[in-house]
Amino acid sequence: MEDNENREKEKEKEKDRDREEIFSRTVRAGKRTYFFDVKATVADEQYLTITESKRRFNNEQGKFFYEKHKLFLYREDFEKFINGLNDAIEFIQTGKVPVRIEPEPEPEESNGSQESPGIDKHADISFEDLSSEPEEK
């Protein structure tokens, strides 16, 4: 049973050869197995893949197979992901909605001009009037 699951995981690893696996942890939880794999992109940026694997039976073929679900988590999202996960776990454990105060985003630096927020002073957009005939040159 575990041999088939390991073979399936090895096949997936072969597909991901262009990504270097740096660390791996397997967590068996009842009928599910979770794989936590730290990988690196070609640019050497590390990210996490979380794979849930469940053993299922295909009635038509009369065989077992592994249903897999993958989640890719990138370094810049770790803090927000962990906060959301902790909030959800806290809610499940206590039944109370957690109160989270999100920090205010830092304002972009300005050069002292009094421009409206959110407007890019460098944007140069012009539109043609599509309702009239084109001008002759």
Summary of the structure (lengths in Angstrom):
residues: 137
radius of gyration: 25.2
end to end distance: 76.5
largest distance: 76.5
contacts: 223
relative contact order: 0.09
helix: 25%
strand: 32%
